[in-house]
């Protein structure tokens, strides 16, 4: 059996790794650019136990996987445990934060005026803050190195990775996938796992398949402060705007945004999204930085980039079968770094064994009205 994986980002890398563990089938990963050079490379790579119960279950699986990788690394992987401080600047925002952590072990609500008593964070301007929450068990990874961890093990187990090799089309006959067009050449395959991130909808539309996903921009400014922090910064997020800041290992600070209320009908063509942060987004990032971390806002922007995030209607990933026999998909609600270990196993198990996992009801495409996974 010949299996193609489209995309060598974190999701495709995980699928290839799990496929080569479960089967001796011929597995080839096709990547249009370099390994993890697109969406994965542009990720802030957060990792923490928040989200739905399904997401938390998946993150526990990821924690075990990443612990195993870091205990015996094949790449230059690293995890920085720094904690996550969410900051509200309105009474309503503070009330939502307080409600969000009720009953959660290890997560604390910090009322206005108490942060300086609880945290060493001299860069923070506390006057605008109406309340905050702190999650201690949150950190971030090197995203490209994580993808390499998966792929180096996959190649050791027999997989082939072809970079700078674009999949241009998929071929279907009688509701069954029969092959691909790769760099202008037809290739016969028995099964395909489509893990192309924001390119997924474009590939699937060519064979008449729609996905219930929408997109947001993932902008990041890399700021060099005049006086870099002499301590490790937590991840800081402004609750009302989704603007965040996190330290980087070279002393710079990454400033980005995860929009709290994205348009559920909007999609981007990732090929049309440039590397320059749009002016209106840049202005909002800088305004929040000036309000909450003014000493960091005295720095210069030394680099910037823009990724494209995928989102699903219920916040859980879509993983596995489609109505086209032989075609599986992996699509996320933004958290690819955190959920890819579990999603890779789900897709690989379905392809290799023809069996669902215990996640099936929560990740199947057919859970959405009007969509079918062929089962």
JOUR-V649359 format. One record per pair of residues at least 24 apart in sequence whose ideal C-beta (glycine too) atoms are under 10 Angstrom apart, sorted by sequence separation. I is the first residue (numbers start at 1). J is the second residue. If there is no record, write none. Layout:
# JOUR-V649359
i = {I:I}
j = {J:J}
This chain:
# JOUR-V649359
i = {1:2:3:4:5:6:7:8:9:12:86:88:108:109:110:170:219:220:221:224:227:228:229:257:277:309:310:319:327:339:1:2:3:4:5:6:7:8:85:108:109:167:181:223:228:256:259:281:309:317:318:319:326:350:1:2:3:4:5:6:7:8:9:10:107:108:216:220:222:224:225:309:310:317:319:320:321:8:9:13:107:108:167:224:225:255:257:277:309:319:320:8:9:11:12:87:106:107:108:222:224:225:257:275:276:277:278:319:320:7:8:9:10:11:104:106:107:167:223:224:256:275:276:277:317:320:321:8:9:10:85:106:107:177:222:223:255:275:276:320:321:7:9:10:104:106:107:221:222:223:255:257:274:275:319:320:7:8:9:47:101:167:175:221:222:223:273:274:275:331:7:10:47:48:85:97:98:100:101:166:170:221:222:255:273:321:330:9:45:47:50:85:97:98:101:169:170:172:220:221:222:255:273:331:10:45:48:94:95:96:97:98:168:171:172:220:221:273:321:46:48:50:83:85:93:94:95:97:167:170:171:172:219:220:221:253:270:272:320:329:87:93:94:96:169:170:172:219:220:270:271:320:328:46:89:90:92:93:94:168:169:218:219:243:255:268:270:319:85:87:89:91:93:94:170:217:218:269:320:321:35:88:89:90:91:217:218:245:253:268:270:319:320:87:88:89:90:216:218:243:244:255:267:268:319:87:88:89:216:217:242:243:255:268:317:322:323:87:88:89:216:241:243:245:253:267:316:319:320:321:322:323:85:87:88:241:243:244:245:252:253:255:319:320:321:322:329:86:87:88:217:243:266:317:318:319:320:321:328:86:87:216:238:241:242:243:253:255:316:317:318:319:320:18:85:86:215:216:238:241:245:252:262:264:316:318:327:14:17:85:86:214:215:240:243:245:252:256:263:264:314:316:318:323:326:84:85:86:214:217:238:243:247:252:254:255:256:262:264:318:322:323:324:325:50:84:85:214:216:238:252:254:256:259:318:322:323:324:14:50:83:84:213:214:215:216:217:237:238:245:252:254:256:258:312:316:321:322:323:17:83:84:212:214:215:216:236:245:250:259:321:322:323:83:84:85:214:215:236:238:312:314:318:320:321:322:50:82:83:84:213:214:215:219:238:313:314:320:321:49:81:83:84:215:218:238:312:313:318:320:49:81:82:83:84:211:217:219:221:236:312:313:49:50:81:82:219:220:236:49:81:82:215:219:80:81:219:79:80:217:221:233:236:78:79:80:217:221:78:79:80:219:223:78:79:219:223:233:77:78:217:221:229:77:202:219:220:221:76:77:201:219:223:229:75:77:78:79:201:202:229:76:77:78:201:202:221:225:227:228:75:76:77:198:201:202:226:227:75:198:199:223:225:226:70:74:75:77:198:199:225:227:228:69:73:75:76:77:198:199:224:225:226:227:262:75:76:197:198:223:225:226:63:74:75:196:223:225:226:66:73:74:75:198:223:224:225:69:70:73:74:75:223:224:258:69:72:74:75:222:223:224:74:75:221:222:223:224:70:73:74:222:223:224:66:69:221:222:223:65:68:69:72:74:221:222:223:74:221:222:50:66:69:220:221:222:62:65:69:220:221:50:65:68:219:220:49:219:220:48:50:218:219:220:48:49:50:218:219:48:49:217:218:47:48:217:218:47:48:216:217:218:46:47:48:215:216:217:46:47:215:216:45:46:47:215:216:45:46:139:140:214:215:216:44:45:138:139:213:214:215:43:44:45:138:213:214:43:45:136:213:214:44:45:47:135:211:212:213:214:43:45:134:135:212:213:42:43:45:211:212:41:42:123:212:40:41:43:39:40:123:132:133:132:213:36:40:41:123:133:140:212:36:37:40:122:132:139:140:142:211:36:121:122:123:131:138:140:35:36:122:124:129:130:140:198:199:201:34:36:37:121:123:124:128:129:130:197:198:200:36:120:197:198:199:211:35:36:121:124:197:198:35:121:123:197:209:36:140:196:209:35:36:119:121:207:208:209:31:35:208:213:218:35:207:200:204:209:211:213:216:212:213:214:31:204:207:209:211:213:29:29:123:204:195:203:29:204:29:35:37:193:203:27:37:193:204:27:35:194:34:200:17:20:27:29:30:31:32:33:34:123:192:194:200:201:10:27:28:29:30:31:32:33:200:14:17:18:21:26:27:28:29:30:31:32:33:192:200:10:13:14:17:20:21:24:25:26:27:28:29:30:31:32:33:194:195:196:197:198:9:10:13:16:17:20:23:24:25:26:27:28:29:30:31:32:191:192:193:194:195:196:197:9:12:13:14:15:16:17:18:19:20:22:23:30:31:32:191:192:193:194:195:196:197:10:11:13:14:17:18:20:21:29:30:31:32:190:191:192:193:194:195:9:10:13:14:16:17:20:28:30:189:191:192:193:194:195:9:10:12:13:16:17:19:20:189:8:10:11:12:13:15:16:17:18:19:20:100:197:7:8:10:13:14:17:19:9:10:13:16:195:8:12:16:17:97:8:16:96:15:16:96:16:93:94:177:195:8:13:93:178:92:93:175:177:178:179:13:85:86:92:93:175:176:177:178:195:5:12:83:85:86:87:88:89:90:175:176:177:195:30:82:83:84:85:86:87:88:89:90:175:176:177:32:81:82:83:84:85:86:87:88:89:172:174:175:176:177:193:28:30:80:82:83:84:85:86:87:88:89:172:175:195:8:30:81:82:83:84:86:87:172:194:212:5:8:28:82:170:172:193:211:8:80:172:193:210:212:3:5:87:170:209:212:8:30:39:40:87:170:193:211:212:4:38:39:86:193:212:28:38:39:85:191:192:212:6:7:38:39:84:85:128:191:210:211:6:28:38:190:191:210:5:30:84:129:209:4:26:128:129:209:6:26:27:29:32:82:96:127:128:25:31:82:125:127:4:25:27:29:30:80:125:126:32:80:93:125:80:124:125:80:123:124:125:123:124:125:78:123:124:19:121:123:124:125:4:122:123:6:19:44:123:4:43:4:6:42:44:2:16:42:43:4:15:42:15:16:39:15:12:14:11:12:13:4:11:12:4:11:12:2:4:10:11:12:2:3:4:5:6:7:9:11:2:3:4:5:6:7:8:9:10:48:1:2:3:4:5:6:7:8:9:1:2:3:4:5:6:7:11:46:147:1:2:3:4:5:6:7:146:147:150:154:5:6:44:46:146:150:7:6:7:143:147:6:143:146:150:142:146:7:141:6:140:141:46:89:175:44:46:44:45:87:44:89:89:87:87:87:45:44:44:44:46:43:44:42:44:39:38:42:58:58:54:55:54:55:58:52:54:55:42:44:52:53:54:41:42:43:51:52:42:51:41:42:43:40:42:39:38:39:38:39:39:66:66:69:62:68:62:63:65:66:59:62:65:58:62:64:65:55:61:62:63:59:62:65:55:58:59:61:62:65:52:58:60:61:62:51:56:57:58:59:60:61:62:51:55:58:59:61:51:55:58:61:50:54:57:58:61:48:51:55:58:46:47:50:51:54:58:46:49:47:48:43:45:46:47:43:45:46:39:43:44:45:43:43:40:39:40:61:40:57:58:57:15:58:54:57:58:11:54:55:11:54:53:54:52:15:15:14:11:12:11:10:11:9:11:27:10:14:3:5:6:7:17:18:21:22:6:17:18:21:27:3:5:11:14:15:18:19:23:27:10:11:14:18:19:22:25:9:10:13:14:17:18:21:22:25:9:10:11:12:14:15:16:17:18:19:20:23:24:10:11:14:15:18:19:22:23:10:11:14:15:18:19:22:23:9:10:13:14:15:17:18:21:22:11:12:14:15:16:19:20:10:11:14:15:18:19:10:14:18:12:11:15:5:5:5:3:5:3:3:1:1}
j = {25:26:27:28:29:30:31:32:33:36:110:112:132:133:134:194:243:244:245:248:251:252:253:281:301:333:334:343:351:363:26:27:28:29:30:31:32:33:110:133:134:192:206:248:253:281:284:306:334:342:343:344:351:375:27:28:29:30:31:32:33:34:35:36:133:134:242:246:248:250:251:335:336:343:345:346:347:35:36:40:134:135:194:251:252:282:284:304:336:346:347:36:37:39:40:115:134:135:136:250:252:253:285:303:304:305:306:347:348:36:37:38:39:40:133:135:136:196:252:253:285:304:305:306:346:349:350:38:39:40:115:136:137:207:252:253:285:305:306:350:351:38:40:41:135:137:138:252:253:254:286:288:305:306:350:351:39:40:41:79:133:199:207:253:254:255:305:306:307:363:40:43:80:81:118:130:131:133:134:199:203:254:255:288:306:354:363:43:79:81:84:119:131:132:135:203:204:206:254:255:256:289:307:365:45:80:83:129:130:131:132:133:203:206:207:255:256:308:356:82:84:86:119:121:129:130:131:133:203:206:207:208:255:256:257:289:306:308:356:365:124:130:131:133:206:207:209:256:257:307:308:357:365:84:127:128:130:131:132:206:207:256:257:281:293:306:308:357:124:126:128:130:132:133:209:256:257:308:359:360:75:128:129:130:131:257:258:285:293:308:310:359:360:128:129:130:131:257:259:284:285:296:308:309:360:129:130:131:258:259:284:285:297:310:359:364:365:130:131:132:259:284:286:288:296:310:359:362:363:364:365:366:129:131:132:285:287:288:289:296:297:299:363:364:365:366:373:131:132:133:262:288:311:362:363:364:365:366:373:132:133:262:284:287:288:289:299:301:362:363:364:365:366:65:132:133:262:263:285:288:292:299:309:311:363:365:374:62:65:133:134:262:263:288:291:293:300:304:311:312:362:364:366:371:374:133:134:135:263:266:287:292:296:301:303:304:305:311:313:367:371:372:373:374:100:134:135:264:266:288:302:304:306:309:368:372:373:374:65:101:134:135:264:265:266:267:268:288:289:296:303:305:307:309:363:367:372:373:374:69:135:136:264:266:267:268:288:297:302:311:373:374:375:136:137:138:267:268:289:291:365:367:371:373:374:375:104:136:137:138:267:268:269:273:292:367:368:374:375:104:136:138:139:270:273:293:367:368:373:375:105:137:138:139:140:267:273:275:277:292:368:369:106:107:138:139:276:277:293:107:139:140:273:277:139:140:278:139:140:277:281:293:296:139:140:141:278:282:140:141:142:281:285:141:142:282:286:296:141:142:281:285:293:142:267:284:285:286:142:143:267:285:289:295:142:144:145:146:268:269:296:144:145:146:269:270:289:293:295:296:144:145:146:267:270:271:295:296:145:268:269:293:295:296:141:145:146:148:269:270:296:298:299:141:145:147:148:149:270:271:296:297:298:299:334:148:149:270:271:296:298:299:137:148:149:270:297:299:300:141:148:149:150:273:298:299:300:145:146:149:150:151:299:300:334:146:149:151:152:299:300:301:152:153:299:300:301:302:149:152:153:301:302:303:146:149:301:302:303:146:149:150:153:155:302:303:304:156:303:304:133:149:152:303:304:305:146:149:153:304:305:135:150:153:304:305:135:305:306:135:137:305:306:307:136:137:138:306:307:137:138:306:307:137:138:307:308:138:139:307:308:309:138:139:140:307:308:309:139:140:308:309:139:140:141:309:310:140:141:234:235:309:310:311:140:141:234:235:309:310:311:140:141:142:235:310:311:141:143:234:311:312:143:144:146:234:310:311:312:313:143:145:234:235:312:313:143:144:146:312:313:143:144:225:314:143:144:146:143:144:227:236:237:237:318:142:146:147:229:239:246:318:143:144:147:229:239:246:247:249:318:144:229:230:231:239:246:248:144:145:231:233:238:239:249:307:308:310:144:146:147:231:233:234:238:239:240:307:308:310:147:231:308:309:310:322:147:148:233:236:309:310:148:234:236:310:322:150:254:310:323:150:151:234:236:322:323:324:147:151:324:329:334:152:324:318:322:327:329:331:334:331:332:333:151:324:327:329:331:333:150:151:245:327:319:327:154:329:155:161:163:319:329:154:164:320:331:155:163:322:163:329:147:150:157:159:160:161:162:163:164:253:322:324:330:331:141:158:159:160:161:162:163:164:331:146:149:150:153:158:159:160:161:162:163:164:165:324:332:143:146:147:150:153:154:157:158:159:160:161:162:163:164:165:166:327:328:329:330:331:143:144:147:150:151:154:157:158:159:160:161:162:163:164:165:166:325:326:327:328:329:330:331:144:147:148:149:150:151:152:153:154:155:157:158:165:166:167:326:327:328:329:330:331:332:146:147:149:150:153:154:156:157:165:166:167:168:326:327:328:329:330:331:146:147:150:151:153:154:157:165:167:326:328:329:330:331:332:147:148:150:151:154:155:157:158:327:147:149:150:151:152:154:155:156:157:158:159:239:336:147:148:150:153:154:157:159:150:151:154:157:336:150:154:158:159:239:151:159:239:159:160:240:161:238:239:322:340:154:159:239:324:239:240:322:324:325:326:161:233:234:240:241:323:324:325:326:343:154:161:232:234:235:236:237:238:239:324:325:326:344:180:232:233:234:235:236:237:238:239:240:325:326:327:183:232:233:234:235:236:237:238:239:240:323:325:326:327:328:344:180:182:232:234:235:236:237:238:239:240:241:324:327:347:161:183:234:235:236:237:239:240:325:347:365:159:162:182:236:324:326:347:365:163:235:327:348:365:367:159:161:243:326:365:368:165:187:196:197:244:327:350:368:369:162:196:197:244:351:370:187:197:198:244:350:351:371:166:167:198:199:244:245:288:351:370:371:167:189:199:351:352:371:167:192:246:291:371:167:189:291:292:372:170:190:191:193:196:246:260:291:292:190:196:247:290:292:170:191:193:195:196:246:291:292:199:247:260:292:248:292:293:249:292:293:294:293:294:295:249:294:295:191:293:295:296:297:177:295:296:180:193:218:297:179:218:180:182:218:220:179:193:219:220:182:193:220:194:195:218:195:193:195:193:194:195:187:194:195:188:195:196:187:189:195:196:197:188:189:190:191:192:193:195:197:189:190:191:192:193:194:195:196:197:235:189:190:191:192:193:194:195:196:197:190:191:192:193:194:195:196:200:235:336:191:192:193:194:195:196:197:336:337:340:344:196:197:235:237:337:341:199:199:200:336:340:200:337:340:344:337:341:203:337:203:337:338:244:288:374:244:246:245:246:288:246:291:292:291:292:293:254:254:255:256:258:256:257:256:258:270:270:275:316:317:314:315:315:316:319:314:316:317:305:307:315:316:317:305:306:307:315:316:307:316:307:308:309:307:309:307:307:308:308:309:310:337:338:341:335:341:337:338:340:341:335:338:341:335:339:341:342:333:339:340:341:338:341:344:335:338:339:341:342:345:333:339:341:342:343:333:338:339:340:341:342:343:344:334:338:341:342:344:335:339:342:345:335:339:342:343:346:335:338:342:345:334:335:338:339:342:346:335:338:337:338:334:336:337:338:335:337:338:332:336:337:338:337:338:336:336:337:359:340:358:359:359:319:362:359:362:363:317:361:362:319:362:362:363:362:328:330:330:329:330:330:330:331:330:332:348:332:336:326:328:329:330:340:341:344:345:330:341:342:345:351:328:330:336:339:340:343:344:348:352:336:337:340:344:345:348:351:336:337:340:341:344:345:348:349:352:337:338:339:340:342:343:344:345:346:347:348:351:352:339:340:343:344:347:348:351:352:340:341:344:345:348:349:352:353:340:341:344:345:346:348:349:352:353:343:344:346:347:348:351:352:343:344:347:348:351:352:344:348:352:347:347:351:344:347:348:348:351:351:352:351:352}
